[in-house]
């Protein structure tokens, strides 16, 4: 009790909030997210227990929390202790009040922190927030993409049937029926093949936090499917030079640093379209595997015509690969080749000791493909 001119005054030290500043107190000074921290919570949200009202977009998954520690007794001895539940398995200690998390995966997070000054420990503060799933990881988007592939395949099959009606008028009926049967079979197989490989490549990326490669490669994947089927129905033969240029055209809209080097002794030799289709089918899978693993992959495509009128093709990755990636890619290609049995074309994969795996194809230039 204290006597004043206005009468007695009772002072309770435990009810005086200013006493906390003597030993130490901690609060959330700022919460920002986005590549350059352009998004932030208004100051009215910054309490000791903060709840971000809506999930943060995946493209803004870079988070920075600024803490404000005050100690009037020992301001230079403040240490911050923090943990991001769902990201950190242990508590971290720092003297820097700004804590940054550069790339967070989709999920729910709780940031917890407290400060210490000597033997004093402050009351904890917390921030609850969530990172939204990227568009390419949403189930409805994957279903829509597979539906689009199916519709595109149906449209291409319809176009193929119309071409068949025109083509039958100028060629022998028996040869036309055989040719169309092969092309219809290859078209349906190509669509099924593309759906299977897209699912498998998508599953392989679920553990990767950055989905940039996948979103940029999806249109190239669709372009490859439609372009192969267009060639199948519009051409009877493909030159070696056109086969080389096919992959350059495929990457013309892709600007992530990927490239293909070419080496060819003869460019005007012609390949039956069905045989060329089989080669493009398998080689493009290896191209997409490499680009899904590393957006800046570099490949080499070598071709030469042997004395027995066989075309020898070698397609391999120039970038060095770790042994784990090399082995998994090798088995994936082996399975892919096993699903692509053909006459007149022999394709195999071998392990390149210096770089990655190498696809080798031998094509008969003088034989027509038979179903």
CORNOR-V951487 format. One line per field, one symbol per residue. ss: DSSP state (2 for helix, 1 for strand, 0 for the rest). burial: b if it has 9 or more other C-alpha atoms within 8 Angstrom, else e. Layout:
# CORNOR-V951487
ss = ???
burial = ???
This chain:
# CORNOR-V951487
ss = 01110011100022202222222011111111100000110022200011100001022200111111110000222111111110000001110001111000001111111111100110001111111000222022222222222222222222222222222000002222222222222222222222222222222200000002222222222222222222222200111222222222220000000011111100000111222222222222222222222000011111111000011111111000002222222222222222000000111111100000111111110000000
burial = eeeeeeeeeeeeeeeeeeeebbbbbbbbbbbbbbeebeebbeeeebebebebeebbbbebbbbbbbbbbbbbebeeebbbbbbbbbeeeeeeeeeebeeeeeebbbbbbbbbbbbbbeeebbebbbbbbbbbbbebbbeebbeeebeebbebbeebbeebeebbeebbeeeeeeebeeebebbbeebbebbeebbebeeebbeeeeeebebebbebbeebbbbbbbebbbbbbeeebbbbbbbbeebbebbeebeeebbbeeebebbeebbbbbbbbbbbbbbbbbbbbbbbeebbbbbbbbbbbeeebbbbbbbbbbbeeeeeebeebbeebbebbeeeeeebbbbbbbbeeebbbbbbbbbbbeeebee
